Amino acid sequence: MLKQKYQSVLDLGEKLNIQDGDVNIQNGILNITGTAGTPYEKNLLWDAIKSVGGDKPSDLIADIQIRDASVFHRHTVKRGETLGGIAKQYYGNAMNYKQIFQANTGVLKNPDTIFPDQELVIPNL
């Protein structure tokens, strides 16, 4: 029953390719462990947990580690995206595009020109 309750979290973990994952139930508590690729992915998992179990779920314990904490995330540009839109997606503020541009000056020459399939570093703020 607990696995069913948190199935959306488990599905997200698979989609994000969480490494070294384990899920088990002990004493009526669902225990989830694994390693997310970036802090952004860990945040996505915690947001999914909170959406199901609330801010402090009493029926779940999650120990999610991070494989690469040197960046917030790595983003592959899709058609129609802008640095401002990407900044809003990751930071909630389009004006943080400047930090993304600065972290990617080896790839980007102009903050107004990005191309599909470019991989951008989304830096920790």
Contacts in CASP RR format, 6 or more apart in sequence:
PFRMAT RR
TARGET T0000
AUTHOR 0000-0000-0000
METHOD contacts of the structure
MODEL  1
MLKQKYQSVLDLGEKLNIQDGDVNIQNGILNITGTAGTPYEKNLLWDAIK
SVGGDKPSDLIADIQIRDASVFHRHTVKRGETLGGIAKQYYGNAMNYKQI
FQANTGVLKNPDTIFPDQELVIPNL
2 25 0 8 1.000
2 28 0 8 1.000
2 29 0 8 1.000
2 30 0 8 1.000
2 59 0 8 1.000
2 60 0 8 1.000
3 10 0 8 1.000
3 23 0 8 1.000
3 25 0 8 1.000
3 30 0 8 1.000
5 30 0 8 1.000
5 52 0 8 1.000
5 53 0 8 1.000
5 59 0 8 1.000
6 30 0 8 1.000
6 32 0 8 1.000
6 49 0 8 1.000
6 52 0 8 1.000
6 53 0 8 1.000
6 60 0 8 1.000
8 48 0 8 1.000
8 51 0 8 1.000
8 52 0 8 1.000
9 32 0 8 1.000
9 45 0 8 1.000
9 48 0 8 1.000
9 49 0 8 1.000
9 52 0 8 1.000
10 23 0 8 1.000
10 32 0 8 1.000
12 44 0 8 1.000
12 45 0 8 1.000
12 48 0 8 1.000
13 45 0 8 1.000
16 36 0 8 1.000
16 37 0 8 1.000
16 41 0 8 1.000
16 44 0 8 1.000
16 45 0 8 1.000
17 37 0 8 1.000
18 34 0 8 1.000
18 35 0 8 1.000
18 36 0 8 1.000
18 37 0 8 1.000
18 41 0 8 1.000
18 45 0 8 1.000
18 64 0 8 1.000
19 34 0 8 1.000
19 35 0 8 1.000
19 37 0 8 1.000
19 67 0 8 1.000
20 33 0 8 1.000
20 34 0 8 1.000
20 35 0 8 1.000
20 65 0 8 1.000
21 32 0 8 1.000
21 33 0 8 1.000
21 34 0 8 1.000
21 35 0 8 1.000
22 31 0 8 1.000
22 32 0 8 1.000
22 33 0 8 1.000
22 34 0 8 1.000
23 30 0 8 1.000
23 31 0 8 1.000
23 32 0 8 1.000
24 30 0 8 1.000
24 31 0 8 1.000
25 31 0 8 1.000
28 59 0 8 1.000
29 58 0 8 1.000
29 59 0 8 1.000
29 60 0 8 1.000
29 61 0 8 1.000
30 59 0 8 1.000
30 60 0 8 1.000
30 61 0 8 1.000
31 60 0 8 1.000
31 61 0 8 1.000
31 62 0 8 1.000
31 63 0 8 1.000
32 60 0 8 1.000
32 61 0 8 1.000
32 62 0 8 1.000
32 63 0 8 1.000
32 64 0 8 1.000
33 62 0 8 1.000
33 63 0 8 1.000
33 64 0 8 1.000
34 63 0 8 1.000
34 64 0 8 1.000
34 65 0 8 1.000
35 64 0 8 1.000
35 65 0 8 1.000
35 66 0 8 1.000
35 67 0 8 1.000
36 42 0 8 1.000
36 45 0 8 1.000
36 64 0 8 1.000
36 65 0 8 1.000
36 66 0 8 1.000
36 67 0 8 1.000
37 66 0 8 1.000
37 67 0 8 1.000
37 68 0 8 1.000
38 66 0 8 1.000
38 67 0 8 1.000
38 68 0 8 1.000
38 69 0 8 1.000
38 71 0 8 1.000
38 72 0 8 1.000
38 73 0 8 1.000
38 74 0 8 1.000
39 66 0 8 1.000
39 69 0 8 1.000
39 72 0 8 1.000
39 73 0 8 1.000
39 124 0 8 1.000
40 72 0 8 1.000
40 73 0 8 1.000
40 90 0 8 1.000
40 122 0 8 1.000
41 66 0 8 1.000
41 73 0 8 1.000
42 64 0 8 1.000
42 66 0 8 1.000
45 62 0 8 1.000
45 64 0 8 1.000
46 62 0 8 1.000
46 64 0 8 1.000
49 57 0 8 1.000
49 60 0 8 1.000
49 62 0 8 1.000
50 57 0 8 1.000
53 59 0 8 1.000
53 60 0 8 1.000
69 124 0 8 1.000
70 124 0 8 1.000
71 103 0 8 1.000
71 121 0 8 1.000
71 122 0 8 1.000
71 123 0 8 1.000
71 124 0 8 1.000
72 90 0 8 1.000
72 122 0 8 1.000
72 123 0 8 1.000
72 124 0 8 1.000
72 125 0 8 1.000
73 90 0 8 1.000
73 122 0 8 1.000
74 119 0 8 1.000
74 120 0 8 1.000
74 121 0 8 1.000
74 122 0 8 1.000
75 86 0 8 1.000
75 90 0 8 1.000
75 119 0 8 1.000
75 120 0 8 1.000
75 122 0 8 1.000
76 117 0 8 1.000
76 118 0 8 1.000
76 119 0 8 1.000
76 120 0 8 1.000
77 86 0 8 1.000
77 114 0 8 1.000
77 115 0 8 1.000
77 116 0 8 1.000
77 117 0 8 1.000
77 118 0 8 1.000
77 119 0 8 1.000
77 120 0 8 1.000
78 116 0 8 1.000
79 116 0 8 1.000
80 116 0 8 1.000
81 114 0 8 1.000
82 97 0 8 1.000
82 112 0 8 1.000
82 114 0 8 1.000
83 97 0 8 1.000
83 100 0 8 1.000
83 101 0 8 1.000
83 111 0 8 1.000
83 112 0 8 1.000
83 114 0 8 1.000
84 94 0 8 1.000
84 95 0 8 1.000
84 96 0 8 1.000
84 97 0 8 1.000
84 100 0 8 1.000
85 94 0 8 1.000
85 97 0 8 1.000
86 97 0 8 1.000
86 100 0 8 1.000
86 120 0 8 1.000
86 122 0 8 1.000
87 93 0 8 1.000
87 94 0 8 1.000
87 95 0 8 1.000
87 96 0 8 1.000
87 97 0 8 1.000
87 99 0 8 1.000
87 100 0 8 1.000
88 94 0 8 1.000
90 96 0 8 1.000
90 122 0 8 1.000
91 125 0 8 1.000
96 125 0 8 1.000
97 111 0 8 1.000
98 111 0 8 1.000
99 123 0 8 1.000
99 125 0 8 1.000
100 120 0 8 1.000
100 121 0 8 1.000
100 122 0 8 1.000
100 123 0 8 1.000
101 108 0 8 1.000
101 111 0 8 1.000
102 123 0 8 1.000
103 120 0 8 1.000
103 121 0 8 1.000
103 122 0 8 1.000
103 123 0 8 1.000
104 120 0 8 1.000
104 121 0 8 1.000
107 118 0 8 1.000
107 119 0 8 1.000
107 120 0 8 1.000
108 114 0 8 1.000
108 118 0 8 1.000
108 120 0 8 1.000
114 120 0 8 1.000
END
